[in-house]
Amino acid sequence: MITVSGISKHYGTRTVVDDLSFTVKSGRVTGFVGSNGAGKSTTMRMMVGLTRPSQGDVRYHGVRYSDLKEPARVVGSVLDARCMHPGRTARQHLRAAAAIGGIPAIRVDEALAEVGLEPAADQRAGGFSLGMRQRLALAGALLGEPEALLLDEPSNGLDPEGIRWLREYLTSFSRRGGTVFVSSHLIAELEMFADDLVVVGAGKLLAAVPVAELTGQGATVVVAQTPEPEALLRLLIGQGYAVEVNGGRLEIRGASRDAVAQVAFDHRIRVLELTEASRSLEDTLLDITGASATTTHA
């Protein structure tokens, strides 16, 4: 539904986004992740015309964002939950946004209901908590009943109940055929509902894959402690396993506990501890972005 093609953004000699290309599919939730300064916010601003790319473009169903006749009906975005007048009520804020976007006023109360803000509809936004502001900003994005949602850190400021509500809402939106593109630092939370991930580092694309593919990469780690670590290390590497030494223990990726035990038994290596654990998505992403940072600073 969304195609990002070779976009870059330069500020003088500084490159913030570097030849970035990826697609965002309909009916799926795509998480957008990367370390601070990776270019996520700038990318999302370019996707909705708030920042002009130095090169490349973004298209929705093949149409450039700048050429969309009714952009609010195609994509709704929340890039800053604070972008509302503190003296206006929630209802007044949405009425103004609806008028600017040519959206029927009836959608105001409907959007407030969708995000659970009806009880606070006539309260001034200046008195809202950050979580309530996030909900009001999302209501604004939903006014045009868009096909796609672009959300930058939408769970920021939400309590656990609010985070759960957001997760369930975005999942439901995508299952109805909508497109969701959401950035977040809460990797464990994204793992619970994202279908795909776009990973960036230093403005460059590091990965654009289904979550299941990333969680399947070396998902199992076997930890072994032995008085003969060097001997076991050589044997395991010789059999093609990826092994790291961490605090006197061997961490073996992609192996089962039984396989490591068999190698040790066959070569009469005494093992003091042998445990098996699943690596989290966060661990995998840290490996990917960490490698990027090392390369960048080398």
Backbone as numpy.savetxt, mean C-alpha at the origin, in Angstrom:
# Nx Ny Nz CAx CAy CAz Cx Cy Cz
-7.57 -0.75 -15.10 -8.41 0.45 -15.10 -7.54 1.69 -15.10
-6.43 1.64 -14.35 -5.50 2.77 -14.29 -4.15 2.32 -14.87
-3.62 3.10 -15.78 -2.32 2.80 -16.37 -1.38 3.97 -16.13
-0.32 3.71 -15.40 0.72 4.71 -15.15 1.90 4.37 -16.06
2.24 5.29 -16.95 3.24 5.00 -17.98 4.42 5.94 -17.92
5.54 5.44 -17.43 6.82 6.16 -17.48 6.80 7.54 -16.87
6.07 7.72 -15.76 6.04 9.06 -15.17 7.30 9.33 -14.35
7.77 10.55 -14.46 8.92 11.02 -13.69 8.60 12.42 -13.19
9.24 12.79 -12.08 9.11 14.14 -11.58 10.46 14.61 -11.09
10.93 15.72 -11.70 12.21 16.31 -11.33 11.98 17.69 -10.75
12.67 18.00 -9.68 12.71 19.35 -9.12 14.15 19.82 -9.21
14.45 20.54 -10.28 15.83 20.91 -10.54 16.65 19.65 -10.84
17.70 19.45 -10.08 18.55 18.26 -10.29 18.07 17.07 -9.45
17.03 17.27 -8.63 16.55 16.20 -7.76 15.41 15.44 -8.43
15.56 14.12 -8.51 14.53 13.27 -9.09 13.74 12.61 -7.97
12.44 12.88 -7.93 11.58 12.34 -6.87 10.91 11.05 -7.34
10.48 11.04 -8.60 9.88 9.85 -9.21 10.63 9.60 -10.51
11.04 8.35 -10.73 11.96 8.04 -11.83 11.39 6.96 -12.75
10.76 7.39 -13.86 10.31 6.47 -14.92 9.46 5.33 -14.35
8.39 5.69 -13.67 7.56 4.72 -12.96 6.40 4.26 -13.85
6.24 2.95 -13.96 5.14 2.37 -14.76 4.51 1.22 -14.00
3.18 1.19 -13.96 2.45 0.07 -13.37 0.98 0.21 -13.75
0.21 -0.85 -13.50 -1.23 -0.81 -13.75 -1.97 -1.15 -12.47
-3.19 -0.63 -12.38 -4.07 -0.90 -11.24 -5.35 -1.49 -11.80
-5.71 -2.69 -11.38 -6.81 -3.43 -11.98 -8.14 -3.16 -11.28
-9.20 -3.25 -12.06 -10.55 -3.13 -11.52 -10.88 -4.33 -10.66
-11.74 -4.11 -9.66 -12.18 -5.20 -8.82 -11.13 -5.73 -7.86
-10.09 -4.93 -7.62 -9.01 -5.37 -6.74 -8.53 -4.20 -5.89
-7.96 -4.53 -4.74 -7.33 -3.53 -3.87 -5.83 -3.62 -4.10
-5.24 -2.51 -4.52 -3.80 -2.47 -4.76 -3.15 -1.58 -3.71
-2.24 -2.17 -2.93 -1.50 -1.41 -1.94 -0.28 -0.75 -2.56
0.03 0.44 -2.09 1.16 1.22 -2.62 2.11 1.45 -1.45
3.27 0.84 -1.48 4.15 0.87 -0.32 5.58 1.25 -0.71
6.29 1.74 0.29 7.68 2.16 0.12 8.08 2.97 1.34
9.36 3.12 1.54 9.85 3.87 2.69 9.54 5.36 2.54
9.69 6.12 3.62 9.50 7.57 3.54 10.46 8.16 2.51
9.94 9.06 1.68 10.78 9.66 0.64 10.90 8.83 -0.61
10.10 7.75 -0.71 10.19 6.88 -1.89 9.47 7.46 -3.10
8.66 8.51 -2.90 7.96 9.13 -4.02 6.49 8.76 -4.11
5.94 8.15 -3.06 4.54 7.69 -3.11 3.57 8.87 -3.25
3.69 9.85 -2.36 2.73 10.96 -2.38 2.82 11.75 -3.67
4.02 11.97 -4.16 4.19 12.69 -5.43 3.56 11.92 -6.57
3.73 10.60 -6.56 3.12 9.77 -7.60 1.60 9.89 -7.57
1.01 9.83 -6.38 -0.44 9.90 -6.28 -0.95 11.28 -6.69
-0.20 12.32 -6.39 -0.60 13.66 -6.82 -0.56 13.76 -8.35
0.42 13.13 -8.98 0.47 13.14 -10.44 -0.69 12.34 -11.04
-1.16 11.32 -10.32 -2.24 10.48 -10.83 -3.57 11.21 -10.89
-3.72 12.27 -10.10 -4.98 13.03 -10.13 -4.77 14.49 -10.53
-3.69 14.77 -11.22 -3.50 16.08 -11.82 -3.11 17.21 -10.88
-2.74 16.90 -9.64 -2.33 17.96 -8.71 -0.87 18.34 -8.90
-0.08 17.44 -9.47 1.31 17.71 -9.80 1.53 17.27 -11.24
2.18 18.11 -12.01 2.39 17.78 -13.42 3.66 16.93 -13.57
3.57 15.78 -14.23 4.76 14.95 -14.44 5.77 15.66 -15.33
7.04 15.42 -15.07 8.08 15.92 -15.97 8.04 15.14 -17.28
7.60 13.89 -17.20 7.39 13.08 -18.39 6.44 11.95 -18.04
5.88 11.31 -19.07 4.94 10.21 -18.87 3.53 10.70 -18.62
2.59 9.76 -18.50 1.21 10.14 -18.23 0.47 9.04 -17.47
-0.75 9.39 -17.02 -1.62 8.48 -16.29 -2.96 8.45 -17.02
-3.47 7.24 -17.25 -4.74 7.12 -17.98 -5.72 6.24 -17.22
-6.99 6.60 -17.36 -8.09 5.85 -16.78 -8.92 5.31 -17.93
-8.96 3.99 -18.07 -9.61 3.37 -19.23 -9.07 3.97 -20.52
-7.77 4.25 -20.55 -7.14 4.77 -21.77 -7.24 6.26 -21.97
-7.89 6.98 -21.04 -8.07 8.43 -21.18 -7.20 9.14 -20.15
-6.45 10.16 -20.61 -5.65 10.94 -19.67 -6.55 11.61 -18.63
-6.03 11.71 -17.42 -6.83 12.32 -16.35 -7.30 13.72 -16.75
-6.43 14.50 -17.38 -6.77 15.87 -17.76 -7.87 15.92 -18.82
-8.12 14.79 -19.51 -9.13 14.76 -20.56 -10.45 14.14 -20.10
-10.51 13.71 -18.84 -11.76 13.13 -18.33 -12.85 14.21 -18.27
-14.02 13.92 -18.81 -15.10 14.90 -18.81 -15.70 15.09 -17.42
-15.83 14.02 -16.68 -16.36 14.10 -15.32 -15.43 13.32 -14.39
-14.28 13.89 -14.04 -13.29 13.15 -13.26 -13.81 12.63 -11.93
-14.73 13.37 -11.27 -15.23 12.93 -9.97 -16.04 11.65 -10.06
-16.54 11.34 -11.26 -17.30 10.11 -11.45 -16.40 8.95 -11.86
-15.15 9.25 -12.13 -14.19 8.21 -12.49 -13.29 7.87 -11.31
-12.76 8.89 -10.66 -11.83 8.64 -9.55 -12.07 9.62 -8.41
-12.15 9.09 -7.20 -12.23 9.92 -6.00 -10.94 9.74 -5.23
-10.40 10.84 -4.70 -9.09 10.75 -4.04 -9.09 11.43 -2.68
-8.28 10.88 -1.80 -8.00 11.52 -0.51 -6.49 11.52 -0.34
-5.89 12.68 -0.55 -4.45 12.80 -0.43 -4.04 13.60 0.81
-5.00 14.31 1.41 -4.74 15.07 2.62 -6.05 15.24 3.38
-6.18 14.52 4.50 -7.42 14.54 5.26 -7.68 15.89 5.93
-6.71 16.80 5.88 -6.88 18.10 6.54 -7.43 19.17 5.61
-7.68 18.82 4.34 -8.05 19.84 3.36 -9.54 20.17 3.44
-9.94 20.77 4.55 -11.32 21.20 4.72 -11.33 22.43 5.62
-12.28 23.31 5.40 -12.36 24.54 6.19 -12.84 24.20 7.60
-12.08 24.57 8.63 -12.45 24.19 10.00 -13.76 24.81 10.48
-14.20 25.92 9.84 -15.42 26.57 10.27 -16.68 26.01 9.64
-16.52 25.12 8.66 -17.69 24.54 8.01 -18.09 23.23 8.68
-19.35 22.93 8.65 -19.81 21.64 9.15 -19.49 20.57 8.11
-19.61 19.33 8.51 -19.36 18.23 7.57 -20.31 18.33 6.38
-21.57 18.63 6.64 -22.55 18.74 5.56 -22.23 19.92 4.64
-21.85 21.05 5.21 -21.50 22.22 4.39 -20.28 21.94 3.52
-19.31 21.25 4.10 -18.10 20.92 3.35 -18.45 20.08 2.12
-19.28 19.07 2.31 -19.64 18.19 1.20 -20.55 18.88 0.20
-21.42 19.77 0.67 -22.27 20.52 -0.27 -21.44 21.40 -1.19
-20.40 22.03 -0.63 -19.52 22.86 -1.44 -18.77 22.01 -2.46
-18.28 20.85 -2.02 -17.55 19.97 -2.93 -18.47 19.44 -4.03
-19.72 19.12 -3.67 -20.67 18.63 -4.66 -20.97 19.71 -5.70
-21.13 20.94 -5.24 -21.43 22.04 -6.16 -20.28 22.25 -7.14
-19.06 22.21 -6.64 -17.89 22.40 -7.51 -17.79 21.27 -8.54
-18.12 20.05 -8.11 -17.99 18.91 -9.01 -19.21 18.64 -9.86
-20.26 19.46 -9.73 -21.46 19.24 -10.52 -22.19 17.97 -10.11
-22.16 17.67 -8.83 -22.75 16.44 -8.30 -24.06 16.79 -7.59
-25.12 16.04 -7.80 -26.41 16.33 -7.15 -26.27 16.41 -5.63
-26.95 17.36 -5.01 -26.85 17.58 -3.57 -27.33 16.39 -2.76
-28.17 15.54 -3.36 -28.67 14.39 -2.64 -27.54 13.44 -2.22
-26.44 13.51 -2.95 -25.32 12.63 -2.64 -24.63 13.00 -1.34
-24.85 14.21 -0.83 -24.18 14.64 0.40 -24.58 13.75 1.57
-25.88 13.62 1.82 -26.33 12.82 2.94 -26.03 11.34 2.71
-26.09 10.90 1.47 -25.78 9.50 1.16 -24.32 9.19 1.49
-23.42 10.12 1.12 -22.00 9.92 1.40 -21.71 9.95 2.90
-22.37 10.86 3.61 -22.20 10.90 5.07 -22.62 9.58 5.70
-23.71 9.01 5.19 -24.20 7.73 5.71 -23.20 6.61 5.40
-22.61 6.65 4.21 -21.67 5.59 3.81 -20.47 5.52 4.75
-20.03 6.66 5.26 -18.85 6.66 6.12 -19.19 6.75 7.61
-20.50 6.71 7.93 -20.91 6.70 9.32 -20.81 8.04 10.03
-20.95 9.13 9.29 -20.83 10.46 9.90 -22.16 11.19 10.05
-23.30 10.50 9.89 -24.58 11.21 10.01 -24.72 11.91 11.35
-24.31 11.29 12.48 -24.49 11.99 13.77 -23.68 13.28 13.88
-22.61 13.38 13.09 -21.74 14.57 13.18 -21.92 15.49 11.97
-22.98 15.29 11.21 -23.15 16.04 9.96 -23.17 17.54 10.16
-23.68 18.01 11.30 -23.79 19.46 11.52 -22.77 19.98 12.52
-21.73 19.20 12.77 -20.63 19.65 13.60 -19.54 20.26 12.72
-18.85 21.27 13.27 -17.78 21.93 12.50 -16.56 21.01 12.39
-15.97 20.99 11.21 -14.82 20.11 10.95 -13.63 20.46 11.83
-13.55 21.72 12.27 -12.43 22.12 13.12 -12.39 21.39 14.44
-13.53 20.85 14.87 -13.58 20.10 16.12 -13.46 18.61 15.93
-13.24 18.16 14.70 -13.15 16.73 14.42 -11.79 16.17 14.84
-11.79 14.93 15.27 -10.54 14.20 15.46 -9.97 13.86 14.08
-8.70 13.42 14.05 -8.10 13.06 12.77 -8.87 11.92 12.12
-9.33 10.97 12.93 -10.09 9.86 12.38 -11.38 10.32 11.73
-12.09 11.29 12.36 -13.32 11.82 11.78 -13.02 12.59 10.50
-11.90 13.30 10.50 -11.50 14.02 9.27 -11.24 13.03 8.14
-10.63 11.88 8.48 -10.38 10.86 7.46 -11.70 10.38 6.87
-12.69 10.18 7.71 -13.99 9.73 7.22 -14.67 10.79 6.35
-14.55 12.06 6.77 -15.16 13.14 5.99 -14.46 13.28 4.64
-13.14 13.15 4.64 -12.41 13.22 3.38 -12.82 12.08 2.45
-13.01 10.88 3.01 -13.45 9.75 2.20 -14.86 10.00 1.65
-15.73 10.60 2.47 -17.07 10.94 1.99 -16.99 11.86 0.79
-16.06 12.83 0.84 -15.86 13.72 -0.30 -15.43 12.97 -1.55
-14.57 11.97 -1.37 -14.11 11.17 -2.51 -15.23 10.33 -3.10
-16.21 9.98 -2.27 -17.30 9.11 -2.72 -18.47 9.88 -3.33
-18.46 11.20 -3.24 -19.59 12.00 -3.71 -20.00 11.67 -5.15
-19.04 11.54 -6.03 -19.34 11.31 -7.44 -19.60 9.86 -7.79
-19.69 8.99 -6.78 -19.84 7.54 -7.00 -18.81 7.05 -8.01
-17.53 7.27 -7.69 -16.46 6.98 -8.64 -16.22 5.48 -8.84
-15.57 5.17 -9.95 -15.16 3.79 -10.23 -13.90 3.42 -9.45
-13.09 4.43 -9.13 -11.80 4.17 -8.47 -11.61 5.09 -7.28
-10.89 4.59 -6.28 -10.52 5.38 -5.11 -9.00 5.38 -4.99
-8.41 6.59 -4.83 -6.99 6.75 -4.56 -6.85 7.35 -3.18
-6.27 6.61 -2.25 -6.23 7.03 -0.86 -4.81 6.97 -0.33
-4.35 8.10 0.22 -3.00 8.19 0.77 -3.08 8.10 2.29
-2.64 6.99 2.85 -2.63 6.75 4.31 -4.02 7.01 4.93
-5.07 6.35 4.41 -6.42 6.63 4.92 -6.68 6.14 6.34
-5.84 5.22 6.84 -6.06 4.69 8.20 -5.37 5.54 9.27
-4.64 6.56 8.84 -3.94 7.43 9.80 -4.95 8.11 10.72
-4.79 7.91 12.03 -5.68 8.54 12.99 -6.90 7.73 13.36
-7.14 6.61 12.66 -8.29 5.78 12.99 -7.97 4.86 14.16
-8.97 4.62 15.00 -8.80 3.65 16.07 -8.97 2.25 15.48
-8.69 1.19 16.25 -8.80 -0.18 15.71 -10.15 -0.48 15.07
-11.23 0.00 15.69 -12.55 -0.23 15.11 -12.68 0.48 13.76
-12.13 1.71 13.69 -12.18 2.47 12.44 -11.34 1.83 11.35
-10.20 1.28 11.72 -9.34 0.60 10.74 -10.05 -0.62 10.18
-10.72 -1.35 11.07 -11.46 -2.53 10.62 -12.59 -2.12 9.69
-13.31 -1.06 10.06 -14.38 -0.57 9.19 -13.85 -0.19 7.82
-12.71 0.52 7.78 -12.14 0.95 6.51 -11.74 -0.26 5.67
-11.12 -1.23 6.30 -10.72 -2.44 5.57 -11.92 -3.12 4.95
-12.98 -3.26 5.72 -14.17 -3.94 5.21 -14.85 -3.11 4.12
-14.85 -1.77 4.27 -15.46 -0.92 3.25 -14.71 -1.02 1.93
-13.38 -0.91 1.98 -12.60 -0.95 0.75 -12.67 -2.32 0.08
-12.72 -3.37 0.89 -12.87 -4.71 0.33 -14.21 -4.83 -0.39
-15.27 -4.33 0.25 -16.60 -4.38 -0.36 -16.64 -3.54 -1.64
-16.01 -2.36 -1.61 -15.98 -1.49 -2.79 -15.33 -2.21 -3.97
-14.22 -2.89 -3.71 -13.53 -3.60 -4.80 -14.33 -4.80 -5.27
-14.98 -5.50 -4.36 -15.75 -6.68 -4.76 -16.96 -6.31 -5.60
-17.39 -5.07 -5.49 -18.49 -4.59 -6.35 -17.97 -4.12 -7.70
-16.68 -4.33 -7.95 -16.10 -3.96 -9.24 -15.28 -2.69 -9.20
-15.21 -2.03 -8.04 -14.43 -0.80 -7.92 -12.94 -1.05 -7.90
-12.20 0.02 -8.12 -10.74 -0.05 -8.12 -10.22 0.74 -6.92
-9.35 0.12 -6.12 -8.81 0.77 -4.93 -7.30 0.80 -5.02
-6.73 1.99 -4.87 -5.27 2.17 -4.85 -4.97 2.91 -3.56
-4.31 2.25 -2.62 -4.17 2.79 -1.27 -2.74 2.66 -0.77
-2.20 3.77 -0.28 -0.86 3.72 0.32 -1.02 3.56 1.82
-0.06 2.88 2.44 -0.13 2.68 3.88 1.21 2.23 4.41
1.50 2.66 5.66 2.68 2.15 6.36 2.33 0.92 7.18
1.03 0.62 7.30 0.59 -0.52 8.10 0.59 -1.77 7.23
1.77 -2.37 7.05 1.91 -3.50 6.15 1.07 -4.69 6.60
1.06 -4.96 7.90 0.27 -6.08 8.41 -1.21 -5.89 8.10
-1.66 -4.64 8.15 -3.05 -4.34 7.82 -3.30 -4.54 6.33
-2.40 -4.05 5.47 -2.55 -4.23 4.03 -2.60 -5.71 3.66
-1.79 -6.51 4.36 -1.73 -7.94 4.06 -3.09 -8.61 4.25
-3.93 -8.01 5.08 -5.23 -8.61 5.39 -6.25 -8.42 4.28
-6.06 -7.37 3.43 -7.12 -7.13 2.43 -6.63 -6.73 1.05
-5.35 -6.43 0.88 -4.86 -6.04 -0.46 -4.71 -7.27 -1.35
-5.05 -7.11 -2.62 -4.88 -8.18 -3.60 -3.53 -8.07 -4.30
-3.11 -6.82 -4.57 -1.85 -6.58 -5.29 -1.05 -5.53 -4.54
0.25 -5.47 -4.86 1.12 -4.47 -4.26 1.98 -3.83 -5.33
2.14 -2.52 -5.21 3.13 -1.77 -6.00 4.15 -1.25 -4.99
5.41 -1.65 -5.14 6.46 -1.31 -4.19 7.45 -0.37 -4.87
7.74 0.77 -4.23 8.69 1.72 -4.80 9.79 2.04 -3.80
10.92 2.44 -4.33 12.05 2.86 -3.52 12.86 3.87 -4.29
13.18 5.00 -3.66 13.95 6.06 -4.31 13.33 6.47 -5.64
12.00 6.47 -5.69 11.29 6.90 -6.88 11.19 5.87 -7.98
11.77 4.70 -7.80 11.77 3.66 -8.83 10.85 2.51 -8.44
10.34 1.82 -9.45 9.51 0.65 -9.21 10.39 -0.52 -8.80
10.06 -1.13 -7.65 10.79 -2.31 -7.17 10.01 -3.59 -7.43
8.70 -3.52 -7.36 7.87 -4.70 -7.60 6.44 -4.26 -7.85
5.73 -5.02 -8.70 4.30 -4.82 -8.93 3.73 -6.22 -9.11
3.25 -6.81 -8.02 2.88 -8.22 -8.01 1.67 -8.47 -7.12
1.00 -9.61 -7.30 -0.04 -9.99 -6.35 0.57 -10.24 -4.97
-0.19 -9.94 -3.92 0.30 -10.14 -2.56 0.68 -11.60 -2.34
-0.13 -12.52 -2.90 0.14 -13.94 -2.71 1.51 -14.34 -3.24
1.95 -13.68 -4.30 3.27 -13.99 -4.85 4.38 -13.55 -3.91
4.21 -12.38 -3.31 5.24 -11.89 -2.38 5.27 -12.72 -1.11
4.10 -13.05 -0.57 4.07 -13.82 0.67 4.57 -15.24 0.45
4.59 -15.67 -0.82 5.10 -17.01 -1.10 6.59 -17.06 -1.31
7.25 -15.92 -1.39 8.70 -15.88 -1.62 9.43 -16.11 -0.30
9.97 -17.31 -0.15 10.71 -17.61 1.07 9.86 -17.42 2.30
8.57 -17.84 2.20 7.65 -17.58 3.29 8.02 -18.32 4.57
8.74 -19.42 4.43 9.10 -20.21 5.60 10.58 -20.06 5.92
10.87 -19.85 7.18 12.26 -19.75 7.64 12.47 -20.79 8.73
13.50 -21.60 8.57 13.88 -22.56 9.59 15.09 -22.00 10.33
14.99 -21.95 11.66 16.08 -21.45 12.49 16.77 -22.63 13.15
18.09 -22.73 12.96 18.85 -23.85 13.50 20.00 -23.33 14.37
20.16 -23.95 15.53 21.30 -23.66 16.39 22.10 -24.94 16.57
23.39 -24.86 16.32 24.25 -26.03 16.37 25.65 -25.63 16.83
26.37 -26.54 17.48 27.77 -26.24 17.84 28.70 -26.27 16.64
28.17 -26.69 15.48 28.97 -26.75 14.25 28.32 -25.92 13.14
28.14 -24.62 13.37 27.40 -23.80 12.39 28.08 -23.71 11.03
29.40 -23.64 11.00 30.08 -23.49 9.71 29.89 -24.73 8.84
29.96 -25.91 9.47 29.80 -27.15 8.70 28.37 -27.26 8.15
27.37 -26.97 8.99 25.99 -27.04 8.52 25.71 -25.97 7.47
26.30 -24.80 7.64 26.13 -23.71 6.67 26.63 -24.14 5.30
27.81 -24.73 5.25 28.37 -25.16 3.96 27.48 -26.21 3.30
26.99 -27.15 4.08 26.15 -28.22 3.52 24.84 -27.68 2.96
24.22 -26.77 3.70 22.95 -26.23 3.26 23.10 -25.37 2.01
24.14 -24.53 1.99 24.40 -23.72 0.79 24.69 -24.63 -0.40
25.43 -25.71 -0.15 25.75 -26.66 -1.21 24.51 -27.31 -1.80
23.44 -27.39 -1.02 22.19 -27.96 -1.52 21.23 -26.91 -2.07
21.72 -25.68 -2.18 20.94 -24.63 -2.83 20.04 -23.82 -1.94
20.16 -23.96 -0.62 19.33 -23.17 0.28 19.95 -21.79 0.53
19.08 -20.80 0.73 19.54 -19.46 1.10 19.66 -19.42 2.62
20.86 -19.14 3.13 21.10 -19.21 4.56 21.74 -17.92 5.04
21.26 -17.41 6.17 21.86 -16.25 6.81 22.25 -16.62 8.23
23.35 -16.02 8.71 23.78 -16.23 10.09 23.33 -15.03 10.90
22.57 -15.29 11.95 22.01 -14.21 12.75 22.13 -14.56 14.23
23.05 -13.89 14.92 23.21 -14.10 16.36 23.59 -15.50 16.74
24.42 -16.14 15.93 24.86 -17.49 16.24 23.92 -18.57 15.74
22.80 -18.18 15.14 21.84 -19.13 14.59 21.84 -19.05 13.07
21.48 -20.15 12.45 21.34 -20.17 10.99 19.87 -20.00 10.65
19.58 -19.07 9.72 18.22 -18.88 9.24 18.16 -19.35 7.79
17.38 -20.40 7.56 17.33 -21.04 6.25 15.99 -20.77 5.61
15.99 -20.14 4.44 14.75 -19.81 3.75 14.41 -20.89 2.73
13.10 -21.11 2.57 12.63 -22.03 1.55 12.85 -23.49 1.89
13.17 -23.80 3.13 13.41 -25.18 3.54 12.40 -25.56 4.62
12.14 -26.85 4.75 11.31 -27.32 5.84 12.20 -27.77 6.99
11.62 -27.85 8.17 12.39 -28.30 9.33 12.88 -29.73 9.12
12.04 -30.59 8.52 12.43 -31.98 8.29 13.62 -32.07 7.34
13.65 -31.20 6.32 14.74 -31.24 5.34 16.07 -30.86 5.99
16.03 -29.80 6.85 17.25 -29.38 7.53 17.70 -30.45 8.52
16.75 -31.05 9.22 17.09 -32.12 10.17 17.74 -33.29 9.46
17.25 -33.61 8.26 17.80 -34.73 7.50 19.25 -34.46 7.09
19.52 -33.21 6.65 20.89 -32.85 6.27 21.83 -33.00 7.47
21.40 -32.50 8.62 22.22 -32.59 9.83 22.43 -34.04 10.24
21.37 -34.84 10.18 21.48 -36.26 10.57 22.41 -37.02 9.64
22.28 -36.80 8.34 23.10 -37.53 7.37 24.58 -37.25 7.56
24.92 -36.08 8.09 26.34 -35.70 8.25 26.75 -35.64 9.72
25.90 -36.22 10.57 26.20 -36.35 11.99 26.56 -35.01 12.65
25.75 -34.00 12.33 25.92 -32.69 12.95 24.88 -32.54 14.05
25.32 -32.24 15.24 24.40 -32.14 16.37 23.65 -30.81 16.30
22.35 -30.87 16.46 21.49 -29.68 16.42 20.87 -29.48 17.79
21.02 -28.26 18.32 20.48 -27.94 19.64 19.07 -27.38 19.56
18.77 -26.71 18.45 17.45 -26.09 18.28 17.09 -26.08 16.82
15.83 -26.40 16.52 15.38 -26.40 15.13 13.90 -25.99 15.12
13.64 -24.76 14.72 12.27 -24.25 14.70 11.92 -23.74 13.31
10.62 -23.67 13.05 10.14 -23.23 11.74 9.13 -22.11 11.93
9.27 -21.04 11.17 8.35 -19.91 11.28 8.07 -19.33 9.90
6.91 -18.72 9.76 6.56 -18.07 8.49 7.02 -16.62 8.51
7.62 -16.19 7.43 8.04 -14.80 7.31 6.82 -13.95 6.95
6.73 -12.78 7.51 5.61 -11.90 7.24 5.84 -11.12 5.94
4.76 -10.55 5.44 4.88 -9.68 4.26 5.79 -8.51 4.57
5.72 -8.00 5.78 6.57 -6.87 6.19 8.05 -7.24 6.06
8.42 -8.45 6.49 9.81 -8.90 6.36 10.24 -8.91 4.90
9.37 -9.45 4.04 9.69 -9.53 2.62 9.86 -8.15 2.01
8.96 -7.22 2.36 9.05 -5.87 1.81 10.28 -5.13 2.33
10.65 -5.37 3.58 11.86 -4.75 4.11 13.09 -5.25 3.37
13.09 -6.52 2.99 14.19 -7.05 2.19 14.27 -6.32 0.85
13.11 -6.13 0.21 13.08 -5.50 -1.12 13.51 -4.04 -1.04
12.90 -3.29 -0.11 13.21 -1.86 -0.02 14.60 -1.65 0.58
15.04 -2.54 1.46 16.38 -2.43 2.03 17.45 -2.61 0.99
17.22 -3.57 0.08 18.18 -3.79 -1.01 18.25 -2.58 -1.92
17.10 -1.93 -2.13 17.06 -0.71 -2.96 17.86 0.41 -2.30
17.69 0.57 -0.98 18.39 1.63 -0.28 19.89 1.41 -0.31
20.30 0.14 -0.18 21.72 -0.19 -0.22 22.32 0.14 -1.56
21.55 -0.20 -2.64 22.02 0.09 -3.98 22.12 1.59 -4.24
21.10 2.32 -3.74 21.05 3.77 -3.96 22.24 4.47 -3.32
22.63 4.02 -2.10 23.67 4.70 -1.36 25.06 4.13 -1.60
25.13 3.09 -2.43 26.43 2.45 -2.67 27.33 3.37 -3.51
